[in-house]
Amino acid sequence: MFYHASPAHCIEVLKPQVSNHGRPLVYLSKKRENALVYLSNAVEKYCRETGFSHAGPWQKWASYGFYEGKLRLDEYYPNAIWDTYKGVSGYIYAAEEVPGGEEQEDIPDAVITSQPVPVLGCEYVPDAYEAILEAEEAGLLLIRRYGELPEAMLAWIDSSIKQEYAEAEDIPTYRHFLKGKFPEIIAGLG
């Protein structure tokens, strides 16, 4: 089984969309719990909540990696997981087959395709935060809260956020998000 997250309801066929790789693709995971993190985009959510207008595609934000075969969410700022996912609803779509599917090299258990994918089923997720906590409690994914991050990781976050901000000169929504969520790091950068 393959899983795909979306805020849209009643999808019968998952159609390729342009995303991070610059070409139309459908992204799926072999693990339902891994799809949960795609129910919300922190950048889009923050911009909408603060009234920062935008037209066009949203910059993606993902603070996760993989540890011992499981997805691990890292909080890059205090309460980031609650902030990103609490109150966000959406749908997890299931597909039995992925026509033209290929393993996505940089994300374990992920599959991509440039072809439409027929939907087999759909699950409504009323609160992404609660679903993520349930998956953590079941041992299906890991969460590293901000207060648990080692000093080396905090230093890496500081450096990475400064670099991301510098490189996002032409992406005002992303800069707005970074300023709002990392004010101490961004202070003095312009």
C-alpha positions as CSV (number, residue, x, y, z in Angstrom):
1,M,0.0,0.0,0.0
2,F,1.1,3.6,-0.7
3,Y,0.0,6.8,1.0
4,H,-0.4,10.4,0.0
5,A,-1.5,13.4,2.2
6,S,-3.7,16.2,0.9
7,P,-6.0,18.9,2.3
8,A,-8.3,18.2,-0.7
9,H,-11.3,15.9,-0.3
10,C,-12.8,13.5,-2.9
11,I,-9.7,12.8,-5.0
12,E,-10.1,9.8,-7.2
13,V,-6.9,10.0,-9.1
14,L,-3.7,11.6,-7.7
15,K,-2.3,13.8,-10.5
16,P,1.3,14.9,-10.8
17,Q,2.0,18.4,-9.5
18,V,5.2,20.5,-9.7
19,S,7.0,20.5,-6.3
20,N,10.5,20.6,-5.0
21,H,12.0,18.7,-7.9
22,G,10.8,21.2,-10.5
23,R,8.8,18.6,-12.5
24,P,5.3,17.2,-12.2
25,L,5.3,14.3,-9.8
26,V,3.1,12.4,-7.4
27,Y,4.8,11.7,-4.0
28,L,3.8,8.7,-1.9
29,S,5.1,6.8,1.1
30,K,5.0,3.1,1.8
31,K,4.2,4.1,5.4
32,R,1.0,5.8,6.4
33,E,2.7,7.5,9.4
34,N,5.3,9.1,7.1
35,A,2.5,10.8,5.1
36,L,1.1,12.5,8.2
37,V,3.9,15.2,8.1
38,Y,2.6,16.4,4.8
39,L,-0.8,17.4,6.1
40,S,0.5,20.8,7.0
41,N,3.2,23.2,5.6
42,A,4.5,25.4,8.4
43,V,5.3,28.2,6.0
44,E,1.9,28.3,4.4
45,K,0.1,28.0,7.8
46,Y,2.1,30.8,9.3
47,C,1.6,33.1,6.4
48,R,-2.1,32.5,6.4
49,E,-2.4,33.0,10.1
50,T,-0.5,36.3,10.0
51,G,-2.3,37.6,6.9
52,F,0.8,37.6,4.7
53,S,-0.6,37.4,1.2
54,H,0.8,35.2,-1.4
55,A,0.0,33.9,-4.9
56,G,1.7,30.9,-6.4
57,P,3.4,27.8,-5.0
58,W,4.5,27.7,-1.3
59,Q,8.0,27.1,-0.1
60,K,8.1,23.7,1.6
61,W,9.3,23.3,5.2
62,A,10.2,20.0,6.6
63,S,12.1,19.4,9.8
64,Y,12.4,15.7,9.7
65,G,14.9,13.0,9.0
66,F,15.1,9.3,9.5
67,Y,16.6,7.4,12.5
68,E,16.8,3.6,12.7
69,G,14.3,3.2,9.9
70,K,11.7,5.5,11.3
71,L,10.7,9.1,10.4
72,R,11.9,11.5,13.1
73,L,10.4,14.9,13.5
74,D,12.8,17.5,15.0
75,E,11.4,20.7,16.6
76,Y,13.6,23.5,15.3
77,Y,11.9,25.9,17.6
78,P,9.8,25.4,20.9
79,N,6.5,23.7,20.3
80,A,7.0,23.6,16.5
81,I,5.1,20.4,16.0
82,W,2.1,21.6,17.9
83,D,2.4,25.0,16.1
84,T,2.5,23.3,12.6
85,Y,0.0,20.5,13.0
86,K,-2.5,21.3,15.8
87,G,-6.0,21.9,14.4
88,V,-5.0,21.0,10.8
89,S,-7.2,18.5,9.1
90,G,-6.7,16.6,5.9
91,Y,-6.9,13.3,4.1
92,I,-4.6,10.4,3.7
93,Y,-5.2,8.7,0.3
94,A,-4.2,5.1,-0.2
95,A,-3.1,3.5,-3.5
96,E,-2.5,-0.1,-4.2
97,E,-0.3,0.5,-7.3
98,V,1.9,3.3,-8.4
99,P,2.2,3.3,-12.3
100,G,5.8,4.2,-13.3
101,G,6.7,4.4,-9.6
102,E,10.4,4.9,-8.6
103,E,12.1,4.9,-5.2
104,Q,12.8,8.5,-4.1
105,E,16.5,8.3,-3.4
106,D,16.7,11.0,-0.7
107,I,13.7,9.8,1.4
108,P,13.3,6.3,2.7
109,D,10.1,4.5,1.9
110,A,9.1,7.2,-0.6
111,V,8.0,6.6,-4.1
112,I,7.5,9.1,-6.9
113,T,5.9,8.9,-10.3
114,S,5.1,11.2,-13.2
115,Q,1.9,9.3,-14.0
116,P,-1.5,9.6,-12.4
117,V,-2.2,7.3,-9.5
118,P,-5.7,5.7,-9.0
119,V,-6.9,6.1,-5.4
120,L,-8.1,3.0,-3.6
121,G,-9.2,4.6,-0.3
122,C,-9.3,7.8,1.7
123,E,-9.0,8.4,5.5
124,Y,-10.0,11.7,7.0
125,V,-7.6,13.0,9.7
126,P,-9.4,15.5,11.9
127,D,-6.2,16.8,13.7
128,A,-2.8,16.1,12.2
129,Y,-1.1,16.8,15.6
130,E,-3.2,14.2,17.4
131,A,-2.5,11.7,14.6
132,I,1.3,12.3,14.8
133,L,1.2,11.9,18.6
134,E,-0.7,8.6,18.2
135,A,1.9,7.4,15.7
136,E,4.6,8.3,18.1
137,E,2.9,6.5,21.0
138,A,2.5,3.4,18.8
139,G,6.3,3.5,18.0
140,L,5.8,4.2,14.3
141,L,7.7,7.5,14.3
142,L,9.9,9.5,16.6
143,I,9.7,13.1,17.9
144,R,12.7,15.0,19.2
145,R,11.3,18.0,21.1
146,Y,13.2,21.3,21.0
147,G,14.3,21.0,24.6
148,E,15.9,17.6,23.8
149,L,18.0,18.7,21.0
150,P,21.8,18.4,21.5
151,E,24.0,21.5,21.4
152,A,25.4,20.5,18.0
153,M,21.9,20.3,16.5
154,L,21.0,23.7,17.9
155,A,24.2,25.2,16.4
156,W,23.4,23.5,13.0
157,I,19.8,25.0,13.2
158,D,21.3,28.5,13.8
159,S,23.7,28.2,10.9
160,S,21.1,26.6,8.6
161,I,18.4,29.2,9.3
162,K,20.9,32.0,8.5
163,Q,21.8,30.4,5.3
164,E,18.2,29.7,4.3
165,Y,17.3,33.3,5.0
166,A,20.1,34.6,2.9
167,E,19.2,32.3,0.0
168,A,15.5,33.2,0.2
169,E,15.9,36.8,-1.0
170,D,13.3,36.2,-3.7
171,I,10.9,34.2,-1.5
172,P,9.1,36.7,0.7
173,T,6.8,34.1,2.3
174,Y,9.7,32.0,3.4
175,R,11.6,35.0,4.8
176,H,8.4,36.0,6.7
177,F,8.2,32.6,8.2
178,L,11.8,32.5,9.2
179,K,11.6,36.0,10.8
180,G,8.5,35.0,12.7
181,K,9.8,31.6,14.0
182,F,13.5,32.4,14.5
183,P,13.6,36.1,15.5
184,E,16.8,35.7,17.6
185,I,18.6,34.0,14.7
186,I,17.4,36.4,12.0
187,A,18.0,39.5,14.1
188,G,20.5,41.7,12.4
189,L,20.5,39.9,9.0
190,G,18.3,42.5,7.3
